[in-house]
Amino acid sequence: MTELDSLRYPVGRFERLTKPLDAAARRIHVKTIEDTPARFRSLVSGLSDAQLELPYRPGGWTIRQVVHHVPDSHLNAYIRMKLAATEDTPTIRTYEEQLWAELPEARSGPVQMSLDLLEALHRRWVAFMSRLTDADCARAYAHPDLGRVTIDEGIAMYAWHSRHHAAHIERALMARVT
């Protein structure tokens, strides 16, 4: 992994699933998702506006943009999973996350609003995921870039996504200290 890759992917790149999750692995991923709002809140608690403007890597998003990105992304994931649970392999839309991160509320809005949104969303999302059967988790949506994505794979992907962006914030804060 190059130095730039290690800055971009501090927990490594997401690896697609080759088989369904077993119940224990699924619970671990759902627990990661459940714990994410508190993790993000603790990482940014007490940071000044100037600290929220620290990028996690040269040319990367600021801590503020990362905090706003995560609920944007996770709202999309929640909806995609619910579509997969209720429709026959629906084709989902992607979104321009880079452009969303440049919108005014993502560039300068208070992080508290996104932390509150993330907390409410994750309570609802975890309630949904915790009651899925193995058959439900095998249901899928069609992603324009990734192809078929099962709910199981989505659960693993967004647990990774949660850890990935928490590590970005940690890295930005460590860079400030050293």
PEHU-V917467 format. One record per backbone hydrogen bond with DSSP energy under -1.0 kcal/mol. CO is the residue of the C=O (numbers start at 1). NH is the residue of the N-H. Records with the same first field share a line. If there is no record, write none. Layout:
# PEHU-V917467
CO->NH + NH
This chain:
# PEHU-V917467
2->6
3->7
4->8
5->9
9->12
22->26
23->27
24->28
25->29
26->30
27->31
28->32
29->33
30->34
31->35
35->39
36->40
37->41
38->42
39->43
40->44
41->45
44->47
48->52
51->54
52->64
54->63
57->60
61->56
62->66
63->67
64->68
65->69
66->70
68->72
69->73
70->74
71->75
72->76
73->77
74->78
75->79
76->80
77->81
78->82
79->83
80->84
81->85
82->86
83->87
87->89
90->142
95->97
96->100
97->101
99->102
100->103
103->107
104->108
105->109
111->115
112->116
113->117
114->118
115->119
116->120
117->121
118->122
119->123
120->124
121->125
122->126
123->127
124->128
125->129
126->130
128->131
129->132
133->137
136->139
137->152
139->151
141->149
142->92
143->147
147->143
149->141
150->154
151->155
152->156
153->157
154->158
155->159
156->160
157->161
158->162
159->163
160->164
161->165
162->166
163->167
164->168
165->169
166->170
167->171
168->172
169->173
170->174
171->175
172->176
173->177
174->178
